Amino acid sequence: MSAYLYGGNVNANGIRQHYLRYGGARPGRDPVVIVPGITSPAVTWGFVGERFGKQFDTYILDVRGRGLSSASDTLDYSLDAQAADLLGFLDAMDLRHASVLGHSMGGRIALRAVRHGKADGRAARVARIALIDPPVSGPGRRPYPAQLPWYVDSMALARGGIDMEGMRQFCPTWSQEQLRLRAEWLHTCDERAIRASYDGFHADDVHADMPLVTQPVVLMVAGRGDVVREDDIAELRVLMPQLALAKVPDAGHMIPWDDEEGFYRACGDFFGAPLA
């Protein structure tokens, strides 16, 4: 039986935020909010929502400028705006103590949200953070390894209409179902939003946010990726001494796509119950 309950929209932080909900209330367990990466609408994380929904009340967000959330030629697509969106969503849904799982860009959003929350008293709404292969680029640091044209070119094809096979050139290891979803939904990513987020990978200093995070943190690293290296792990452990490390040796940056079961095993019981 599917754990999917419904999709919904809520006005939070002054914009329409679209989300998918799985599982429903689980007494004694914190809800989980999944914040996807730079070009991943919520629906593309549905297979993860199905597994999480068996254990937790699970919400997957469309980050502004993606999926069915607000997008426009004038909307602020900065990391600060995205972080305020996450806190606004927690407020609007009355999620007072929620775990946040952020993949790639989503991890940076979670870190910045805690920084904002420290300033306005809402940091306690975030119970724990799972950082899934987050970009550790920033001012004066090595660039993010993925190139902007990879995103821009695939989005242009998607806007014109692309099928599963056309998308395979960008994601050759993905399953047919995963390719179909990406081909169907990638056109909903606003190119301006993606460019702003990509630029933010290099301009925003999330390392300055990390010492403000006192919540439990797990850092999940892809064994076949080049986003987080050993020296990055050592630095993050200094900035967040509570950090736990989990590695998925057989996965690239899109960890649950490359090794879904390895992803759940790496989560362990961090969220309060095992997923594997």
Secondary structure as the mmCIF struct_conf table of DSSP 4:
data_model
#
loop_
_struct_conf.conf_type_id
_struct_conf.id
_struct_conf.beg_label_comp_id
_struct_conf.beg_label_asym_id
_struct_conf.beg_label_seq_id
_struct_conf.end_label_comp_id
_struct_conf.end_label_asym_id
_struct_conf.end_label_seq_id
STRN STRN1 TYR A 4 ALA A 12
TURN_TY1_P TURN_TY1_P1 ASN A 13 GLY A 14
STRN STRN2 ILE A 15 TYR A 22
BEND BEND1 GLY A 23 GLY A 23
TURN_TY1_P TURN_TY1_P2 PRO A 27 GLY A 28
BEND BEND2 ARG A 29 ARG A 29
STRN STRN3 VAL A 32 VAL A 35
TURN_TY1_P TURN_TY1_P3 ILE A 38 THR A 39
HELX_RH_3T_P HELX_RH_3T_P1 ALA A 42 TRP A 45
HELX_RH_AL_P HELX_RH_AL_P1 GLY A 46 GLY A 53
TURN_TY1_P TURN_TY1_P4 LYS A 54 GLN A 55
BEND BEND3 PHE A 56 PHE A 56
STRN STRN4 THR A 58 LEU A 61
TURN_TY1_P TURN_TY1_P5 ARG A 64 GLY A 65
BEND BEND4 ARG A 66 ARG A 66
TURN_TY1_P TURN_TY1_P6 GLY A 67 LEU A 68
BEND BEND5 SER A 69 SER A 69
BEND BEND6 ASP A 73 THR A 74
BEND BEND7 SER A 78 SER A 78
HELX_RH_AL_P HELX_RH_AL_P2 LEU A 79 ALA A 92
TURN_TY1_P TURN_TY1_P7 MET A 93 ASP A 94
BEND BEND8 ARG A 96 HIS A 97
STRN STRN5 ALA A 98 HIS A 103
TURN_TY1_P TURN_TY1_P8 SER A 104 SER A 104
HELX_RH_AL_P HELX_RH_AL_P3 MET A 105 ASP A 120
TURN_TY1_P TURN_TY1_P9 GLY A 121 GLY A 121
HELX_RH_3T_P HELX_RH_3T_P2 ALA A 123 ARG A 125
STRN STRN6 VAL A 126 ILE A 132
BEND BEND9 ASP A 133 ASP A 133
TURN_TY1_P TURN_TY1_P10 PRO A 139 GLY A 140
BEND BEND10 ARG A 141 ARG A 141
HELX_LH_PP_P HELX_LH_PP_P1 ARG A 142 TYR A 144
BEND BEND11 PRO A 145 ALA A 146
HELX_RH_AL_P HELX_RH_AL_P4 LEU A 148 GLY A 160
HELX_RH_AL_P HELX_RH_AL_P5 MET A 164 ARG A 168
TURN_TY1_P TURN_TY1_P11 GLN A 169 PHE A 170
TURN_TY1_P TURN_TY1_P12 PRO A 172 THR A 173
BEND BEND12 TRP A 174 TRP A 174
HELX_RH_AL_P HELX_RH_AL_P6 GLN A 176 TRP A 185
HELX_RH_3T_P HELX_RH_3T_P3 LEU A 186 THR A 188
BEND BEND13 CYS A 189 CYS A 189
HELX_RH_AL_P HELX_RH_AL_P7 GLU A 191 ALA A 203
HELX_RH_3T_P HELX_RH_3T_P4 VAL A 206 ALA A 208
TURN_TY1_P TURN_TY1_P13 ASP A 209 ASP A 209
HELX_RH_3T_P HELX_RH_3T_P5 MET A 210 LEU A 212
BEND BEND14 GLN A 215 GLN A 215
STRN STRN7 VAL A 217 ALA A 222
TURN_TY1_P TURN_TY1_P14 GLY A 223 ARG A 224
BEND BEND15 ASP A 226 VAL A 228
HELX_RH_AL_P HELX_RH_AL_P8 GLU A 230 LEU A 239
TURN_TY1_P TURN_TY1_P15 PRO A 241 GLN A 242
STRN STRN8 ALA A 244 VAL A 248
TURN_TY1_P TURN_TY1_P16 PRO A 249 ASP A 250
BEND BEND16 HIS A 253 MET A 254
HELX_RH_AL_P HELX_RH_AL_P9 ILE A 255 ASP A 258
HELX_RH_AL_P HELX_RH_AL_P10 GLU A 260 CYS A 267
TURN_TY1_P TURN_TY1_P17 GLY A 268 PHE A 271
BEND BEND17 GLY A 272 ALA A 273
#
